[in-house]
């Protein structure tokens, strides 16, 4: 019968064995070789010590997506962090107004990377900005004692960093909100085909 599996000669088995080991033999050839080796001691002895090629199992879609998400998250957070750091570096310089473009871009990168946790982008910018400017103001007060009065020093140490951090976080928030809105628009499924119009309301 055509459905029965016939044995192959020993020489055919030995000729097919290198192809099986290299992973280029067909599934039917692999089964014939396997069946022959199961009951042929001489061929088993000839092929002893050689391991057939086993193709690596393809990675699952979940693992690929998880790895892609991790890379996007790391890349987005890196861009957002670098944007905030560059914005802080040019604060109080002639290039300070570039932050009107730089910080919204940083917020957009952080929002796209964080997904549903996108509010952490402007919050992180606020915390980073406040900490940086607080430490900068504190260093200036320590290195130049007596250069400012008590009230001016307190304002320089607390109020000015808070105000600047609030402005920077709002700029970051604008970029984050725009990025989330664009992501929402492009994720929407297109509407189905329009239903035909029948005069008179007939169905």
Secondary structure, DSSP 8 states (H G I E B T S, - for coil): -TTS-----HHHHHHHHHHHHHT-S-HHHHHHHHHHHHH-HHHHHHTTT-----------HHHHHHHHHHHHHHHHHHHHHHHHHHHHHTTTSTTGGGHHHHHHHHHHHHHHHHGGGTHHHHHHHHHHHHHHHHHHHHHHHHHTTTSS-HHHHHIIIIIHHHHHHHHHHHHHHHHHHHHHHHHHHHHS----------GGG--
